[in-house]
Structures are given as structure tokens and as C-alpha cells.
Amino acid sequence: PVPGTMVAPTAAFIPAMIKGVNIYPDNPLKFDFIIDKGESRLEGKAFEDESRRLIKYFLAALTVPEKEMWVKLSPYEKDRVIPQSFGQTEMGRDLLAQDYLLKQLTPSLMYPEKELPKKFWDRVYKKAYEKFGTTEIPVNTFNKVWIVPERAKVYEHTKGAFVMESRLKVMLDSDYAAQKLDSRSSMLDARGPSSIQHPESSIETEIVREIILPAIEKEVNEGQTFASLRQIYNSVILATWYKQALKESLLGEVYVDKNKTRGINVEDPAINQRIYDQYLDAF
């Protein structure tokens, strides 16, 4: 959507997804993909085209190292939008587009004339008055939100693997940073915008967690807006299984984590910059 367009929650929708993969030990370049049509009602060439796109996600997740599979739209970090090799893939482009939609959805859910945002602002003013005796307090309406994997359950069998369950989690930037620090899995990015909260804004932050984040998480895991994200996630889950289970295979040696994006690359190399430029206009 163009900048300024409201993005509302959508009805639940199950897109076509890769649910499983069968492998052939004697032919490491051969795969059978199990694809659930979901509620897409795709047939014939349309279903073939959709299946090919999902398979390209799987291949991208195989060849791009895990640490490079991320996107981040931020007005303060124009040089850290998407890693170079990942940005050459269709999966990288589509993930960046989904982040753009996230950045549009979050403020739309805080627009005061709709039902859910009205509940949010009523709670903000009520708590502010209880705590400070006034509703005239500064409120930060720019909340940086992360979507991260929450869980995945995979059934492994003799021929391959099947995704039994997958779910994504939505977090505020301050919570995401705290989790990273707590797990010590990586250092906090000192180049990013500060996540330090002023005491006055802690009320608003608390209520964002209670009202806005659950609405975003429901849309991410069920709504039509983030159908592509869920398709990508399933492909990544199966690719991750393959990396772990068959890292000693021929494909594991010559393709996995090698950033070989030819054949799964995006046709328009300037598309990521255009998405970022449009995000800046929206911001």
C-alpha cells in the first residue's frame, strides 16, 4: 500500500504452504515437496507457479546462512536494511515487503478513531491520570516491533520431514533487546535507535503489550496480510531441518550456506531500495 494507507486486520486465511519434503540419499539433487493448497483454491499453472515460488524460498533458506536471513526497515539504518546476498533472492524481497506491511499495520492499530485503538487510548489516559493526575504526558507512538520465530514442530521420518506446527512471535524492540542480552546469543546493536524508555512512556509501552501486540500477533499467524511470511517460515523450517540432518551430503557441501543465489534471484535488483524509499515516505 502507498504511504498513508490504513492497514486493517484481515480475516483468517490459510495460504498454500510447503508442509513436507522427501529426499533421496542416492540422488542429493532430487526432492519431493508436499504442498498443502490451504484455502488458496489454486489449480493448474497458477498452483505450479505458487509452488515454484515456495520452493525458491526453501532453496534460498538452504544457501543463505542463517545469520544473514533478516530484514530491518529503520529510518536510522539505511545501510542495514537487508544483507547483500539475501537481498538478491525473492525470499529476501518478499520478507522486506512483509516488514513494510508490519510498519503500516502497527500505527494503523493505534489510529484513535477505530475500535481497537480507541480501547488502547482510553487505557493510556486512564492509567496516566491514575499515576500522574493528568493526561497531558508525552506518548511515543512510534513503537519498533519485531517478528521472530516462536516454535516449530517437525516430524522426521525415513524419507524426510513434515512440519507439524509453526508459530511466530511479535515483540517490542525493548523486549527483543532484553531477550538477546539475557540469552547472550549476540551483542546488542549499538548502531540502532535507543530502546531506553522514559518513565512517562512506560504506561503506553505496557498497554501496547496488552492490546496492540496481541492484535499484531494474531494477524501475523492467521491473517491474509502476512500469508507470505508464514509461507517463508515453513520453508525456512524445512531448510533448517535439512541443514542439520544432512550437512554431510553433497548438497550440504557445495550449496548449503554458500550464498549461491543464481536461479532464485530477484529479477529487479533495485526493488529493495524502492521498498525502503517508500517506507521512508510512510515513516
N, C-alpha and C positions, 0 to 999 in steps of 0.2 A: 504494500500500500504506500501511496505517496505520503510525504511528511504531513502531519496534522490529521491524518485519518484515524478515527477511533477503531480500535480492535477489540471486539467484544468476545466473551466466552462463546464457544460453539457447542453444538450437540455432540454427544459421544459418537466416535467413528472408529472402526477397525479397518486400517488400510491393508493392502496386500503386503505380506512380510515373508522374508526367509525364516522359516521355522527350524530347518534342519539341513544337514549336509552329510552325504555319504562319500567316502573316499575309497580309493583303490591303491593298496600298497604296491602293487606291481606296475602301476601307471600313475605316478605322482602328479601328473598334469591333468588328470581326469577327475571330475567332481559330478555328483548328482545333487542338485539343490531341491529341497522340499519347500514349496512356496504356497502359503495359505492366501487365497484371494481375499479373505476378510469380507468386508461389505462393499468392496470396490466394483463388483459386477463386471470386471474386465474380461473380455473374451478375445480370441484370435490375435491379431497383430498388436492390439493395444495391451493385451496381457503379456505378450512376448517382449514388447518394449519396456514395460514396467519391470518385468523380471530381469531384463538385461541391466537396468539401472540399479536394482538391488544387488545384483552380482558384482557390479562395479564397486559398490560400497564395500562388499566383502573383500575384494581384491585390494582396494585402497587400504583397508584396515590391516591387511596382511603385509603390505610392502612399506607402509609408513610406520616408523617407530612409535610406540605408544606415547612417549613423552612429547611427540610433535603433533598429536591429534587433539588440537584445541583451537578455539577461536575466541576473540575478545574484542568487542566493539567498545572503545572508550575514547572520548574526545581528547584525553591527555596522552594517549599512547598510539599515535598514528603509525609507528614503526613496529608495533607488537599486536597486529590485528590477526594474523594467521601465519604459521611457519611457511617458508617458501615452497618446499616440496608438497606439503599438504594443500597449499593454495592452488596447486596446479591440477588437483583432482576435482571431479564432480562432487564427491563427498564433501570436500572442504568448502566448495562454493555453496552447496545446499545447507551445510551446517551454519555458515556465516549468514545466509538468508534467514535461517530459523532464529539466530541471535537477534537479527534486526526486528523480527516479529516480536520476540520477547521484550525488546526495548520499547516497542509500541504498545504492547499489551499492558505492561506494568503501570505506566501513567494513565492509561485508559481506565484501569480499575480504580484509580484514585480521583477520577473526574467527579466532582461533587453532585452532579445532577442525576446520577444513576443510582439504583437501589443499593448495590453493594458499597460503592464509595460513600454514599450518604451515611450508611451504618458506620463506616470507618471514621468519618469526620465527626459524627456525633460522639463516638467513643473518645476521640482525641480531645475534643473540647471538654467533655465531662471529666476526664482524668486530669486534664490541665487545670481545670477550676478546682478540683478536689485537692490537688497538690500545691498549686501556686496562688489560688484565689483569683485567678484571671485567665481569660482565654487568649490574651494578647501575648503569645510566645512565638518565637521563631520555629518554623517547622520545615524540615528538609524533605522536599517532595521528590528529590532525586535519589532513588534507592537502587544501588547496584545489586543485581540479582544474579546468582549462579545456578546453572543446571548441572548436576553431577550424577553419576551412577549411584543408585542406592542398593539394588540387589539384582542378581541374576541366578537362575537355577537351570542347570544344563544336565540332561540325561545322556550319558555316554553309553554307546553300545558297540558291538564288534565292528560295525561298518562305518560308524561316525558319531554324530552328536545331534541332539534335538533340544531346542530352547523350551523349557517348561514354563518359565516365568521371568519377567523382566520389569523393572520399575526404576524411574528416575526421581531424584530428589531436588527440591528447589530451596536455596539458602540465600540469606542476606550475605553481602560481602564480608561484613564483620564476623559473622559466624563461620564462613568459609575460611577466613584467615586464621581464626582461632583454632579451627579443626586441623588445619595444616600445621600450625605451630605445635599443637598438642601431640599430633602423630609423629612429628619430626620427620615427615616424609620429604619435605622440601623447605627451603628458606622462604620467608615472606618476600614478596617482590617490592623492594624499596622504591622502585620507579613508578609504582601505581599511585592512584589517589589515596589519600589517607582515609583509614576506616575508623579513626578516633571519633567517638560520638560526644557531642556536648551534652551536659546533664539535661537540658531542656528537651533535646530531641529523643531522649531515651523513651519517653512516653510514646511518641509516634512510632519509634522502632519496635517497641513491644507490641503495639497494635497492628503494625504491618505483619508481624509474625503470626498474630492471632487470626487476622481477617484476609489480608491480601495474599500472603504466601500460599495458604491452602487453596485459594481460588486458582492461582497460577499453577500449582502442582496438579490440580485436578485437570486443568486444560492441557498441561504437558503430557500427562499419562492417558488421557481419554479423548480430548477434543480433536477436531479436524485440523486446527491451526498447526499443531505440532505432529501431524502424522508422519512427515518426512523424518523428523527427529527420532521417532520410535522405530521407523524402518532402519535408519542408520544404526541405532543402538543394537537391534537384533543382529545385524550384520557384523558389528564390532564384537559382540559376544561370541559368535561362532568363529570369527577370525582369531580371537584371543585363545579360544579353546584349541584351535589348530596350531597356533604358535607354541603353546605349552605342551601339547600332546605329540606333535610331530616335528619338533625343532631339528631333529637329526635327519629328516628326509631330504631328498634332492631339492624340492621346492623350498624347504626351510633354509637350505644353504645358499641358494642362488637368488631367492626372491624376497623372503621374509625380512622385513626391516631394512631393505636395501634402497628404498625410495625410488623404485622403478615404476614410474607413473605413466609411461607410454601405453596408450590403449585405454587408459581410464582417465586421461587428462581432459580438462575442460576445453571446449572449443574457443571460447573468448577469454584470452588471458587477462583482459582488463576488467572483467566482471567484478572481481573482489574490490578493486578500487572504487568502482561505481557504487557498489553496495555501501562501502564506507562513506563515500561522499554524501550519499542520500541519508545515511544515519546522522552525519554531522548536521545536515539541514534539519532533520527531525529533532535533533537534540537542541 
